Amino acid sequence: MDKRDYLVKTLSRTKRKDYENYIINAIWHKLDNMELKPVSQQYVKRKDGRHALMDLYFPQIQVAIEVDESYHKNNQEADKLRMDDIIAAVNENENNDFICLRINASQSIEAINKRIIEVITIIKDKASRTQLKWLTYEEEQSQVRQQEYLSIFDNVSFKQITDIANSVFDKGYIGFQRSGFRVSDTLWVWCPKLSVIVDEDAKSAARGWLNFLSDDWTYIDESQENQTEDERMALIKDDFRLNKERAVFANYRDSLGIKRYRFVGIFKSSGLSPDNKNYIRYSRIDDKTKVFRAGVLHEEHGINKPND
């Protein structure tokens, strides 16, 4: 999606129109900076563990804008978070420079416009102290390849599993159809479709497999609809024997409905789930994974080449 189409879609998807729509578009146009990338309807995980919806967010400078209008306030608690929203959420606790600017839309138009100017001044000041560049997807992937580690706190996602394999693990794949692959003797990549609860009933998103990621990303509970207890125990024993770890890239849809994969951590089997013995519990053991770059000897790290 090019910059023009992205902006049109992003700035036209305000969840509650009217005042919010006026304020968000006024801010964007008055900023007049085509290198500053806006994200609308961005969920943020607060320091208290709750999620809040930001009406506009600028990830490059970590500035969020929340429009307060009476309808919004009265219905915010009724909003039901999708798993997609949780995965794509910005973690306020890990962004030391994160600030949230509020605008009260119930005031007079003069007061609203005065506050808009105040917000724009703050954004411009912070943007002036940051080297801004609206990266294309290819440039984002190139940036990942230059990092030493990929962290769960990095604001980066992948369109395809092939991109994960090549940008993070230097696999050199042309195409890839499966939901995971082996990286080393002990590390696998796993790209699960996450399940949801509908009317207190678990719904599979992947041929009978049920994968539930906790809200804080610290564990995944997995089961298969026709799986027996003996089969679960056999999988657990096999994981323990191999000392198997999983770099997990959760499959979700972003704010524009585009399928993405996001790194949520390194996980390892810890046995049956204490919450439900029909599930295997995978607990997060690390919030980052090493990025393997071209030129690094694969043998040093036990990394398998594409034909392994």
Backbone as CSV, one residue per row, in Angstrom:
resi,resn,N_x,N_y,N_z,CA_x,CA_y,CA_z,C_x,C_y,C_z
1,MET,0.845,-1.191,0.000,0.000,0.000,0.000,0.885,1.248,0.000
2,ASP,0.693,2.132,-0.977,1.526,3.328,-1.019,1.043,4.351,0.006
3,LYS,1.807,5.431,0.145,1.547,6.430,1.180,0.167,7.076,1.009
4,ARG,-0.204,7.380,-0.240,-1.502,8.013,-0.487,-2.656,7.136,-0.006
5,ASP,-2.658,5.864,-0.426,-3.745,4.952,-0.049,-3.761,4.711,1.451
6,TYR,-2.564,4.604,2.037,-2.494,4.394,3.488,-3.135,5.564,4.245
7,LEU,-2.793,6.784,3.854,-3.333,7.958,4.545,-4.845,8.055,4.393
8,VAL,-5.345,7.805,3.188,-6.790,7.871,2.955,-7.519,6.870,3.845
9,LYS,-7.017,5.643,3.895,-7.668,4.609,4.704,-7.541,4.895,6.197
10,THR,-6.361,5.314,6.611,-6.124,5.549,8.032,-6.947,6.709,8.577
11,LEU,-6.959,7.806,7.862,-7.634,9.005,8.362,-9.137,8.987,8.142
12,SER,-9.647,7.945,7.498,-11.101,7.867,7.283,-11.742,6.766,8.119
13,ARG,-10.966,6.137,9.008,-11.512,4.993,9.746,-11.754,5.293,11.217
14,THR,-11.920,6.570,11.553,-12.209,6.895,12.937,-13.450,6.136,13.381
15,LYS,-13.376,5.556,14.562,-14.419,4.645,15.038,-15.721,5.385,15.350
16,ARG,-15.581,6.593,15.851,-16.763,7.413,16.147,-16.544,8.751,15.460
17,LYS,-17.345,9.072,14.473,-17.093,10.198,13.576,-17.228,11.550,14.288
18,ASP,-17.941,12.457,13.653,-18.252,13.766,14.198,-17.024,14.517,14.697
19,TYR,-16.983,14.851,15.995,-15.919,15.683,16.552,-14.553,15.026,16.412
20,GLU,-14.500,13.741,16.655,-13.233,13.012,16.554,-12.655,13.133,15.146
21,ASN,-13.504,12.958,14.154,-13.055,13.041,12.771,-12.506,14.433,12.457
22,TYR,-13.193,15.449,12.928,-12.750,16.834,12.717,-11.386,17.065,13.356
23,ILE,-11.239,16.640,14.597,-10.009,16.892,15.352,-8.816,16.152,14.754
24,ILE,-8.998,14.877,14.458,-7.892,14.068,13.930,-7.402,14.614,12.594
25,ASN,-8.327,14.934,11.702,-7.923,15.445,10.399,-7.333,16.855,10.490
26,ALA,-7.840,17.647,11.421,-7.270,18.985,11.616,-5.820,18.890,12.076
27,ILE,-5.553,17.996,12.999,-4.181,17.810,13.483,-3.260,17.385,12.350
28,TRP,-3.693,16.381,11.579,-2.833,15.874,10.513,-2.505,16.950,9.479
29,HIS,-3.513,17.683,9.041,-3.291,18.674,7.992,-2.481,19.870,8.495
30,LYS,-2.670,20.267,9.742,-1.911,21.394,10.291,-0.452,21.012,10.552
31,LEU,-0.192,19.721,10.784,1.197,19.283,10.969,1.985,19.426,9.675
32,ASP,1.361,19.074,8.554,1.966,19.249,7.229,3.366,18.637,7.163
33,ASN,3.472,17.368,7.567,4.759,16.673,7.561,4.548,15.279,6.975
34,MET,4.983,15.078,5.727,4.728,13.825,5.028,5.694,12.708,5.421
35,GLU,6.622,12.979,6.323,7.497,11.925,6.840,7.026,11.407,8.184
36,LEU,5.997,12.027,8.743,5.435,11.623,10.028,4.261,10.680,9.777
37,LYS,4.404,9.424,10.185,3.397,8.405,9.862,2.324,8.326,10.953
38,PRO,1.051,8.530,10.593,-0.019,8.428,11.582,-0.648,7.025,11.610
39,VAL,-1.101,6.627,12.769,-1.867,5.384,12.920,-3.144,5.740,13.668
40,SER,-4.288,5.390,13.101,-5.552,5.687,13.785,-6.060,4.452,14.514
41,GLN,-6.846,4.684,15.562,-7.461,3.602,16.330,-6.405,2.614,16.844
42,GLN,-5.396,3.140,17.526,-4.294,2.341,18.035,-4.537,1.986,19.504
43,TYR,-4.527,0.687,19.811,-4.646,0.276,21.202,-3.296,0.375,21.902
44,VAL,-3.346,0.829,23.140,-2.156,0.955,23.970,-2.383,0.173,25.258
45,LYS,-1.382,-0.622,25.625,-1.454,-1.334,26.893,-0.890,-0.433,27.980
46,ARG,-1.752,-0.030,28.893,-1.370,0.874,29.967,-0.468,0.182,30.989
47,LYS,0.156,0.978,31.832,1.035,0.424,32.862,0.276,-0.416,33.876
48,ASP,-1.039,-0.166,34.006,-1.848,-0.963,34.928,-2.355,-2.257,34.292
49,GLY,-1.940,-2.536,33.043,-2.326,-3.774,32.370,-3.565,-3.645,31.506
50,ARG,-4.302,-2.557,31.629,-5.500,-2.359,30.825,-5.144,-1.808,29.441
51,HIS,-6.100,-1.947,28.520,-5.897,-1.433,27.164,-6.792,-0.214,26.941
52,ALA,-6.225,0.787,26.299,-6.983,1.996,25.974,-6.835,2.287,24.486
53,LEU,-7.888,2.826,23.901,-7.888,3.128,22.471,-7.434,4.567,22.238
54,MET,-6.346,4.708,21.495,-5.858,6.027,21.107,-6.419,6.356,19.724
55,ASP,-6.967,7.536,19.580,-7.592,7.898,18.315,-6.555,8.175,17.227
56,LEU,-5.392,8.646,17.628,-4.311,8.883,16.682,-2.991,8.609,17.382
57,TYR,-2.052,7.991,16.654,-0.760,7.649,17.246,0.330,7.851,16.208
58,PHE,1.450,8.432,16.657,2.613,8.625,15.801,3.752,7.763,16.355
59,PRO,3.939,6.554,15.807,4.908,5.616,16.379,6.352,6.102,16.326
60,GLN,6.712,6.929,15.352,8.102,7.387,15.240,8.519,8.249,16.423
61,ILE,7.558,8.992,17.002,7.883,9.875,18.122,7.127,9.473,19.393
62,GLN,6.365,8.394,19.320,5.648,7.827,20.464,4.713,8.843,21.135
63,VAL,3.920,9.495,20.303,2.912,10.444,20.772,1.538,9.919,20.401
64,ALA,0.657,9.838,21.387,-0.711,9.387,21.164,-1.682,10.518,21.475
65,ILE,-2.795,10.526,20.770,-3.833,11.538,20.981,-5.141,10.828,21.262
66,GLU,-5.765,11.213,22.325,-7.046,10.626,22.719,-8.105,11.716,22.749
67,VAL,-9.131,11.550,21.937,-10.225,12.520,21.873,-11.309,12.093,22.836
68,ASP,-11.608,12.958,23.776,-12.650,12.665,24.766,-13.938,13.355,24.359
69,GLU,-14.934,12.558,24.030,-16.263,13.101,23.821,-17.232,12.240,24.620
70,SER,-18.353,12.771,24.978,-19.255,12.097,25.918,-19.611,10.692,25.463
71,TYR,-19.906,10.509,24.178,-20.263,9.181,23.682,-19.096,8.225,23.864
72,HIS,-17.915,8.737,23.554,-16.697,7.918,23.657,-16.490,7.465,25.100
73,LYS,-16.606,8.409,26.042,-16.389,8.088,27.453,-17.385,7.058,27.952
74,ASN,-18.632,7.212,27.558,-19.680,6.334,28.070,-19.595,4.918,27.534
75,ASN,-18.968,4.764,26.372,-18.968,3.449,25.722,-17.606,2.758,25.692
76,GLN,-16.581,3.417,26.209,-15.252,2.839,26.119,-15.162,1.518,26.874
77,GLU,-15.809,1.427,28.022,-15.761,0.195,28.801,-16.477,-0.937,28.096
78,ALA,-17.413,-0.592,27.191,-18.175,-1.624,26.498,-17.415,-2.193,25.304
79,ASP,-16.323,-1.516,24.903,-15.543,-2.007,23.770,-14.967,-3.377,24.088
80,LYS,-15.108,-4.309,23.162,-14.594,-5.657,23.355,-13.324,-5.834,22.544
81,LEU,-12.221,-6.056,23.243,-10.942,-6.205,22.563,-10.878,-7.506,21.783
82,ARG,-10.439,-7.415,20.541,-10.129,-8.610,19.768,-8.687,-9.005,20.063
83,MET,-8.358,-10.266,19.813,-6.982,-10.691,19.991,-6.052,-9.896,19.079
84,ASP,-6.537,-9.532,17.885,-5.735,-8.730,16.967,-5.322,-7.406,17.613
85,ASP,-6.258,-6.793,18.341,-5.964,-5.524,18.995,-4.891,-5.686,20.060
86,ILE,-4.958,-6.790,20.791,-3.989,-7.037,21.867,-2.597,-7.241,21.296
87,ILE,-2.492,-8.002,20.208,-1.188,-8.274,19.608,-0.570,-6.997,19.043
88,ALA,-1.398,-6.154,18.427,-0.885,-4.949,17.785,-0.714,-3.784,18.758
89,ALA,-1.084,-3.962,20.022,-1.062,-2.869,20.990,0.355,-2.376,21.272
90,VAL,0.456,-1.075,21.508,1.710,-0.465,21.935,1.815,-0.630,23.444
91,ASN,2.989,-1.049,23.915,3.185,-1.264,25.348,3.746,0.006,25.976
92,GLU,2.890,0.743,26.663,3.285,2.027,27.246,4.426,1.864,28.247
93,ASN,4.443,0.776,28.957,5.425,0.552,30.008,6.839,0.428,29.454
94,GLU,6.955,0.004,28.189,8.278,-0.205,27.605,8.722,0.971,26.737
95,ASN,7.881,1.987,26.604,8.226,3.168,25.817,8.397,4.358,26.749
96,ASN,9.639,4.619,27.143,9.894,5.670,28.129,9.517,7.056,27.620
97,ASP,9.523,7.237,26.298,9.220,8.541,25.718,7.744,8.690,25.353
98,PHE,6.940,7.683,25.641,5.524,7.705,25.266,4.783,8.808,26.013
99,ILE,4.011,9.602,25.269,3.135,10.584,25.905,1.763,10.514,25.258
100,CYS,0.744,10.785,26.050,-0.634,10.803,25.554,-1.209,12.201,25.752
101,LEU,-1.658,12.783,24.661,-2.242,14.120,24.695,-3.751,13.997,24.533
102,ARG,-4.482,14.635,25.408,-5.944,14.513,25.393,-6.574,15.813,24.883
103,ILE,-7.680,15.633,24.171,-8.455,16.770,23.680,-9.910,16.554,24.065
104,ASN,-10.466,17.497,24.772,-11.848,17.417,25.226,-12.770,17.976,24.139
105,ALA,-13.494,17.079,23.472,-14.332,17.483,22.342,-15.670,18.068,22.773
106,SER,-15.945,18.083,24.068,-17.228,18.631,24.533,-17.144,20.142,24.768
107,GLN,-15.969,20.724,24.591,-15.794,22.155,24.770,-16.266,22.924,23.535
108,SER,-16.163,24.232,23.596,-16.528,25.073,22.452,-15.521,24.881,21.333
109,ILE,-15.892,25.258,20.121,-14.993,25.105,18.981,-13.739,25.939,19.169
110,GLU,-13.860,27.095,19.838,-12.686,27.931,20.087,-11.710,27.210,21.025
111,ALA,-12.247,26.574,22.063,-11.394,25.857,23.019,-10.764,24.625,22.372
112,ILE,-11.548,23.954,21.525,-11.021,22.770,20.819,-9.871,23.169,19.907
113,ASN,-10.057,24.238,19.133,-9.008,24.665,18.216,-7.763,25.158,18.960
114,LYS,-7.960,25.780,20.108,-6.814,26.206,20.923,-6.019,24.987,21.387
115,ARG,-6.732,23.946,21.818,-6.060,22.734,22.272,-5.373,22.021,21.101
116,ILE,-5.988,22.047,19.921,-5.368,21.445,18.740,-4.024,22.115,18.459
117,ILE,-3.960,23.446,18.552,-2.710,24.172,18.320,-1.678,23.783,19.364
118,GLU,-2.096,23.623,20.620,-1.172,23.212,21.688,-0.595,21.821,21.396
119,VAL,-1.465,20.912,20.970,-1.034,19.543,20.655,-0.059,19.552,19.479
120,ILE,-0.369,20.318,18.444,0.503,20.399,17.268,1.876,20.947,17.653
121,THR,1.916,21.935,18.532,3.187,22.504,18.980,4.047,21.451,19.665
122,ILE,3.424,20.641,20.514,4.153,19.577,21.215,4.676,18.539,20.223
123,ILE,3.818,18.142,19.276,4.222,17.135,18.281,5.366,17.653,17.425
124,LYS,5.256,18.901,16.945,6.300,19.465,16.101,7.621,19.572,16.849
125,ASP,7.559,19.938,18.121,8.777,20.050,18.922,9.458,18.683,19.059
126,LYS,8.661,17.650,19.340,9.239,16.315,19.491,9.740,15.782,18.149
127,ALA,9.006,16.070,17.079,9.416,15.613,15.753,10.705,16.295,15.306
128,SER,10.908,17.544,15.723,12.112,18.285,15.323,13.365,17.693,15.951
129,ARG,13.199,16.929,17.026,14.338,16.304,17.709,14.508,14.840,17.322
130,THR,13.784,14.424,16.271,13.847,13.043,15.794,14.108,13.035,14.291
131,GLN,14.988,12.144,13.858,15.241,12.014,12.428,14.116,11.189,11.807
132,LEU,13.199,11.856,11.150,11.999,11.204,10.641,12.187,10.706,9.223
133,LYS,11.699,9.495,8.987,11.619,8.965,7.624,10.522,7.913,7.606
134,TRP,9.543,8.122,6.750,8.456,7.166,6.597,8.984,5.993,5.796
135,LEU,9.316,4.892,6.467,9.933,3.750,5.820,8.923,2.932,5.024
136,THR,9.352,2.469,3.861,8.546,1.494,3.134,8.686,0.145,3.833
137,TYR,7.850,-0.811,3.447,7.942,-2.147,4.051,9.315,-2.758,3.798
138,GLU,9.839,-2.584,2.599,11.158,-3.124,2.261,12.245,-2.483,3.115
139,GLU,12.126,-1.194,3.373,13.102,-0.507,4.224,12.998,-0.974,5.677
140,GLU,11.776,-1.258,6.143,11.595,-1.793,7.494,12.272,-3.151,7.627
141,GLN,12.106,-3.997,6.603,12.727,-5.316,6.635,14.249,-5.214,6.609
142,SER,14.767,-4.277,5.833,16.210,-4.063,5.783,16.733,-3.613,7.139
143,GLN,15.952,-2.780,7.821,16.333,-2.301,9.148,16.379,-3.453,10.149
144,VAL,15.415,-4.367,10.052,15.413,-5.537,10.929,16.687,-6.349,10.733
145,ARG,17.095,-6.516,9.485,18.283,-7.321,9.179,19.562,-6.724,9.753
146,GLN,19.547,-5.424,10.054,20.731,-4.779,10.620,20.767,-4.829,12.145
147,GLN,19.657,-5.247,12.760,19.599,-5.302,14.218,20.311,-6.547,14.742
148,GLU,20.759,-6.460,15.994,21.343,-7.638,16.627,20.251,-8.564,17.144
149,TYR,19.180,-7.962,17.656,18.057,-8.737,18.179,16.738,-8.148,17.691
150,LEU,15.719,-8.998,17.598,14.347,-8.562,17.385,13.619,-8.741,18.706
151,SER,13.002,-7.672,19.196,12.337,-7.685,20.494,10.827,-7.622,20.329
152,ILE,10.110,-8.111,21.328,8.652,-8.014,21.302,8.191,-6.565,21.388
153,PHE,9.080,-5.670,21.801,8.721,-4.263,21.935,9.014,-3.464,20.671
154,ASP,9.647,-4.105,19.682,9.897,-3.427,18.405,8.586,-3.252,17.652
155,ASN,8.388,-2.082,17.115,7.165,-1.787,16.365,7.342,-2.236,14.916
156,VAL,7.384,-3.565,14.735,7.620,-4.112,13.402,6.763,-5.359,13.216
157,SER,6.280,-5.550,11.995,5.488,-6.742,11.681,5.906,-7.244,10.304
158,PHE,5.452,-8.459,9.969,5.861,-9.105,8.726,4.623,-9.513,7.937
159,LYS,4.681,-9.367,6.627,3.549,-9.717,5.783,3.458,-11.215,5.537
160,GLN,4.608,-11.875,5.423,4.640,-13.292,5.085,5.651,-14.023,5.967
161,ILE,5.448,-15.339,6.102,6.389,-16.155,6.860,7.746,-16.163,6.160
162,THR,7.737,-16.073,4.838,8.997,-16.001,4.087,9.819,-14.797,4.528
163,ASP,9.155,-13.675,4.790,9.862,-12.470,5.235,10.508,-12.684,6.598
164,ILE,9.805,-13.407,7.489,10.375,-13.730,8.799,11.625,-14.576,8.621
165,ALA,11.507,-15.607,7.788,12.613,-16.535,7.568,13.838,-15.822,7.016
166,ASN,13.631,-14.907,6.087,14.759,-14.263,5.416,15.294,-13.051,6.171
167,SER,14.409,-12.220,6.733,14.854,-10.996,7.394,15.418,-11.256,8.791
168,VAL,14.879,-12.244,9.494,15.313,-12.504,10.875,16.318,-13.646,10.952
169,PHE,16.088,-14.696,10.151,16.902,-15.906,10.302,17.779,-16.216,9.081
170,ASP,17.848,-15.287,8.123,18.753,-15.402,6.975,18.626,-16.754,6.275
171,LYS,17.384,-17.162,6.002,17.156,-18.475,5.409,17.310,-18.502,3.891
172,GLY,16.983,-17.399,3.229,17.084,-17.388,1.780,15.975,-18.142,1.078
173,TYR,14.775,-18.195,1.688,13.655,-18.894,1.066,13.062,-18.063,-0.077
174,ILE,12.604,-18.748,-1.110,11.868,-18.099,-2.201,10.391,-17.999,-1.840
175,GLY,9.845,-19.045,-1.280,8.454,-19.076,-0.829,8.321,-20.086,0.296
176,PHE,7.250,-19.952,1.060,7.062,-20.869,2.182,5.577,-20.961,2.502
177,GLN,5.059,-22.187,2.643,3.622,-22.380,2.814,3.233,-22.871,4.206
178,ARG,4.168,-23.427,4.945,3.830,-23.989,6.249,3.793,-22.912,7.333
179,SER,3.317,-23.275,8.531,3.163,-22.304,9.621,4.395,-22.230,10.514
180,GLY,5.495,-22.859,10.112,6.712,-22.798,10.906,7.852,-23.522,10.231
181,PHE,9.042,-23.387,10.801,10.220,-24.053,10.253,11.283,-24.150,11.345
182,ARG,12.254,-25.029,11.113,13.327,-25.208,12.081,14.464,-24.235,11.789
183,VAL,15.002,-23.639,12.853,16.112,-22.704,12.724,17.427,-23.366,13.116
184,SER,17.423,-24.062,14.268,18.637,-24.710,14.762,18.263,-26.026,15.425
185,ASP,19.221,-26.643,16.102,18.956,-27.923,16.756,17.872,-27.807,17.828
186,THR,17.753,-26.630,18.437,16.779,-26.470,19.525,15.723,-25.402,19.249
187,LEU,15.892,-24.597,18.198,14.973,-23.480,17.954,14.132,-23.695,16.698
188,TRP,12.821,-23.553,16.858,11.866,-23.587,15.753,11.144,-22.250,15.685
189,VAL,10.662,-21.878,14.504,9.774,-20.725,14.349,8.351,-21.247,14.241
190,TRP,7.442,-20.633,14.972,6.038,-21.050,15.014,5.186,-19.813,14.754
191,CYS,4.285,-19.892,13.773,3.438,-18.757,13.392,1.964,-19.145,13.528
192,PRO,1.455,-19.227,14.756,0.097,-19.733,14.968,-0.988,-18.712,14.653
193,LYS,-2.119,-19.236,14.173,-3.341,-18.440,14.111,-3.998,-18.553,15.478
194,LEU,-4.251,-17.434,16.100,-4.771,-17.454,17.458,-6.285,-17.622,17.478
195,SER,-6.752,-18.316,18.492,-8.181,-18.599,18.624,-8.865,-17.513,19.442
196,VAL,-10.176,-17.504,19.368,-10.971,-16.525,20.104,-12.086,-17.239,20.855
197,ILE,-12.636,-16.560,21.853,-13.788,-17.066,22.590,-15.030,-16.329,22.096
198,VAL,-16.001,-17.051,21.602,-17.261,-16.476,21.140,-18.392,-17.102,21.942
199,ASP,-19.107,-16.250,22.708,-20.203,-16.743,23.556,-19.728,-17.902,24.437
200,GLU,-18.556,-17.688,25.071,-17.951,-18.647,26.000,-17.567,-19.965,25.333
201,ASP,-17.451,-19.959,24.014,-17.086,-21.171,23.284,-15.813,-20.906,22.493
202,ALA,-14.813,-21.794,22.624,-13.548,-21.628,21.927,-13.723,-21.907,20.442
203,LYS,-13.241,-20.998,19.623,-13.353,-21.149,18.177,-11.965,-21.336,17.570
204,SER,-11.814,-22.416,16.812,-10.538,-22.684,16.165,-10.373,-21.805,14.943
205,ALA,-9.133,-21.325,14.744,-8.828,-20.533,13.555,-7.950,-21.305,12.586
206,ALA,-7.594,-22.552,12.953,-6.642,-23.303,12.120,-6.889,-24.798,12.203
207,ARG,-7.883,-25.286,11.461,-8.122,-26.719,11.297,-8.166,-27.493,12.604
208,GLY,-8.899,-26.968,13.550,-9.092,-27.688,14.800,-8.083,-27.383,15.884
209,TRP,-7.025,-26.650,15.549,-6.034,-26.284,16.550,-6.517,-25.055,17.323
210,LEU,-6.360,-25.099,18.626,-6.752,-23.995,19.501,-5.495,-23.418,20.136
211,ASN,-5.217,-22.160,19.857,-4.032,-21.481,20.393,-4.459,-20.184,21.067
212,PHE,-4.266,-20.108,22.385,-4.668,-18.921,23.132,-3.447,-18.237,23.731
213,LEU,-3.204,-17.012,23.313,-2.119,-16.209,23.858,-2.656,-15.370,25.012
214,SER,-1.971,-15.393,26.155,-2.413,-14.596,27.294,-2.292,-13.108,26.967
215,ASP,-3.086,-12.291,27.645,-3.092,-10.858,27.366,-1.722,-10.217,27.551
216,ASP,-0.933,-10.751,28.486,0.393,-10.178,28.723,1.495,-10.895,27.950
217,TRP,1.101,-11.808,27.058,2.016,-12.529,26.165,2.983,-13.452,26.909
218,THR,2.705,-13.826,28.129,3.660,-14.639,28.893,3.461,-16.135,28.683
219,TYR,2.342,-16.546,28.107,2.161,-17.970,27.811,1.154,-18.168,26.681
220,ILE,1.235,-19.348,26.069,0.280,-19.786,25.052,-0.246,-21.151,25.480
221,ASP,-1.549,-21.319,25.478,-2.163,-22.625,25.719,-2.647,-23.174,24.390
222,GLU,-2.240,-24.430,24.091,-2.553,-25.020,22.791,-3.202,-26.389,22.962
223,SER,-4.178,-26.670,22.101,-4.798,-27.988,22.065,-5.305,-28.244,20.653
224,GLN,-5.684,-29.500,20.416,-6.317,-29.869,19.159,-7.641,-30.525,19.506
225,GLU,-8.683,-30.213,18.758,-10.041,-30.603,19.150,-10.183,-32.097,19.395
226,ASN,-9.475,-32.942,18.651,-9.605,-34.397,18.818,-8.384,-35.028,19.483
227,GLN,-7.580,-34.222,20.122,-6.345,-34.699,20.730,-6.616,-35.441,22.043
228,THR,-5.937,-36.567,22.232,-6.088,-37.325,23.482,-5.023,-36.873,24.477
229,GLU,-5.221,-37.251,25.731,-4.251,-36.901,26.767,-2.900,-37.570,26.493
230,ASP,-2.923,-38.816,26.008,-1.680,-39.516,25.676,-0.921,-38.783,24.573
231,GLU,-1.642,-38.256,23.592,-0.995,-37.514,22.508,-0.375,-36.221,23.025
232,ARG,-1.072,-35.552,23.940,-0.518,-34.319,24.525,0.754,-34.625,25.311
233,MET,0.720,-35.684,26.120,1.885,-36.035,26.922,3.056,-36.431,26.037
234,ALA,2.782,-37.097,24.916,3.849,-37.488,23.985,4.513,-36.244,23.392
235,LEU,3.712,-35.217,23.045,4.264,-33.968,22.512,5.118,-33.255,23.555
236,ILE,4.644,-33.245,24.798,5.398,-32.606,25.878,6.738,-33.307,26.091
237,LYS,6.719,-34.642,26.146,7.952,-35.404,26.349,8.930,-35.182,25.196
238,ASP,8.409,-35.080,23.972,9.261,-34.859,22.817,9.918,-33.480,22.887
239,ASP,9.156,-32.471,23.323,9.713,-31.126,23.474,10.817,-31.104,24.528
240,PHE,10.574,-31.787,25.655,11.576,-31.843,26.718,12.837,-32.554,26.230
241,ARG,12.655,-33.625,25.481,13.795,-34.414,24.991,14.657,-33.581,24.033
242,LEU,14.004,-32.802,23.176,14.717,-31.985,22.195,15.160,-30.630,22.756
243,ASN,14.729,-30.332,23.984,14.981,-29.007,24.563,14.457,-27.920,23.616
244,LYS,13.277,-28.154,23.090,12.721,-27.370,21.991,12.221,-26.000,22.453
245,GLU,12.658,-24.976,21.734,12.190,-23.618,21.965,11.516,-23.109,20.695
246,ARG,10.535,-22.228,20.883,9.785,-21.705,19.745,9.849,-20.184,19.707
247,ALA,10.346,-19.645,18.580,10.229,-18.212,18.331,8.847,-18.002,17.708
248,VAL,7.961,-17.355,18.442,6.554,-17.273,18.027,6.256,-15.926,17.365
249,PHE,5.699,-16.008,16.159,5.238,-14.838,15.415,3.736,-15.008,15.222
250,ALA,2.949,-14.309,16.021,1.502,-14.487,16.005,0.883,-13.886,14.750
251,ASN,-0.071,-14.613,14.189,-0.787,-14.204,12.987,-1.986,-13.345,13.401
252,TYR,-2.073,-12.126,12.887,-3.176,-11.235,13.253,-3.476,-10.303,12.087
253,ARG,-4.500,-9.467,12.236,-4.799,-8.438,11.230,-4.602,-7.065,11.857
254,ASP,-3.922,-6.185,11.127,-3.619,-4.869,11.674,-4.828,-3.947,11.603
255,SER,-4.614,-2.668,11.925,-5.723,-1.720,12.008,-6.436,-1.518,10.686
256,LEU,-5.782,-1.843,9.562,-6.409,-1.699,8.242,-6.910,-3.030,7.701
257,GLY,-6.860,-4.078,8.544,-7.376,-5.384,8.138,-6.409,-6.221,7.333
258,ILE,-5.133,-5.833,7.302,-4.117,-6.555,6.534,-3.476,-7.624,7.416
259,LYS,-3.316,-8.846,6.875,-2.718,-9.932,7.643,-1.252,-9.645,7.919
260,ARG,-0.848,-9.842,9.169,0.519,-9.598,9.591,0.980,-10.690,10.551
261,TYR,2.289,-10.715,10.783,2.881,-11.579,11.803,3.733,-10.701,12.709
262,ARG,3.568,-10.884,14.024,4.356,-10.096,14.974,5.032,-11.012,15.979
263,PHE,6.297,-10.705,16.266,7.056,-11.491,17.226,6.529,-11.244,18.635
264,VAL,6.188,-12.324,19.343,5.652,-12.196,20.706,6.526,-12.900,21.741
265,GLY,7.679,-13.437,21.320,8.603,-13.994,22.290,9.089,-15.392,21.953
266,ILE,10.043,-15.873,22.772,10.531,-17.250,22.700,9.790,-18.052,23.770
267,PHE,9.188,-19.168,23.356,8.369,-19.967,24.264,8.911,-21.391,24.366
268,LYS,8.616,-22.009,25.512,9.063,-23.375,25.754,7.972,-24.120,26.516
269,SER,7.773,-25.389,26.196,6.731,-26.174,26.860,7.027,-26.296,28.352
270,SER,5.994,-26.080,29.150,6.131,-26.247,30.599,5.183,-27.319,31.115
271,GLY,4.643,-28.140,30.197,3.742,-29.222,30.592,2.301,-28.891,30.289
272,LEU,1.396,-29.592,30.964,-0.031,-29.319,30.781,-0.397,-27.977,31.401
273,SER,-1.384,-27.315,30.803,-1.830,-26.028,31.326,-2.445,-26.203,32.707
274,PRO,-2.058,-25.409,33.695,-2.673,-25.491,35.021,-4.131,-25.046,35.025
275,ASP,-4.542,-24.339,33.947,-5.924,-23.857,33.857,-6.856,-24.869,33.203
276,ASN,-6.289,-25.736,32.346,-7.118,-26.714,31.639,-6.212,-27.828,31.133
277,LYS,-6.390,-29.037,31.638,-5.517,-30.159,31.302,-5.677,-30.621,29.847
278,ASN,-6.640,-30.045,29.138,-6.796,-30.370,27.716,-5.848,-29.550,26.842
279,TYR,-5.042,-28.703,27.475,-4.135,-27.826,26.745,-2.695,-28.041,27.199
280,ILE,-1.762,-27.807,26.285,-0.339,-27.757,26.608,0.030,-26.293,26.844
281,ARG,0.762,-26.037,27.912,1.177,-24.670,28.232,2.599,-24.418,27.702
282,TYR,2.730,-23.348,26.914,4.049,-22.896,26.462,4.321,-21.553,27.137
283,SER,5.359,-21.493,27.938,5.665,-20.296,28.705,6.770,-19.493,28.032
284,ARG,6.651,-18.175,28.090,7.662,-17.329,27.460,8.935,-17.320,28.305
285,ILE,10.073,-17.576,27.651,11.352,-17.603,28.354,12.265,-16.450,27.937
286,ASP,11.900,-15.735,26.868,12.717,-14.602,26.430,11.848,-13.667,25.613
287,ASP,12.129,-12.374,25.701,11.353,-11.385,24.928,12.107,-10.896,23.696
288,LYS,13.177,-11.584,23.328,13.914,-11.212,22.125,14.516,-12.456,21.477
289,THR,14.819,-12.342,20.180,15.476,-13.413,19.445,16.593,-12.820,18.610
290,LYS,17.660,-13.553,18.450,18.814,-13.058,17.703,18.471,-12.953,16.214
291,VAL,18.958,-11.887,15.578,18.805,-11.718,14.137,20.092,-12.196,13.467
292,PHE,19.939,-13.148,12.553,21.100,-13.690,11.858,21.251,-12.998,10.512
293,ARG,22.409,-12.385,10.320,22.648,-11.600,9.113,23.527,-12.351,8.134
294,ALA,23.407,-12.005,6.868,24.253,-12.595,5.826,25.712,-12.337,6.174
295,GLY,26.539,-13.355,6.005,27.951,-13.225,6.322,28.305,-13.825,7.662
296,VAL,27.300,-14.042,8.522,27.534,-14.688,9.803,27.565,-16.188,9.569
297,LEU,28.582,-16.869,10.029,28.705,-18.297,9.800,27.570,-19.040,10.473
298,HIS,26.758,-19.762,9.677,25.641,-20.510,10.227,26.123,-21.611,11.165
299,GLU,27.304,-22.179,10.859,27.778,-23.282,11.683,28.043,-22.852,13.121
300,GLU,28.372,-21.552,13.314,28.660,-21.070,14.652,27.435,-21.144,15.551
301,HIS,26.262,-21.084,14.944,25.029,-21.021,15.719,24.136,-22.233,15.540
302,GLY,24.623,-23.226,14.788,23.801,-24.412,14.558,22.619,-24.146,13.667
303,ILE,22.730,-23.123,12.799,21.603,-22.728,11.947,21.550,-23.616,10.712
304,ASN,20.349,-24.023,10.372,20.144,-24.880,9.209,19.945,-24.042,7.955
305,LYS,20.582,-24.451,6.869,20.403,-23.787,5.587,19.057,-24.176,4.973
306,PRO,18.584,-23.456,3.916,17.255,-23.674,3.359,16.928,-25.112,2.993
307,ASN,17.911,-25.924,2.597,17.591,-27.280,2.182,17.637,-28.275,3.339
308,ASP,17.816,-27.776,4.594,17.855,-28.678,5.748,16.451,-29.143,6.112
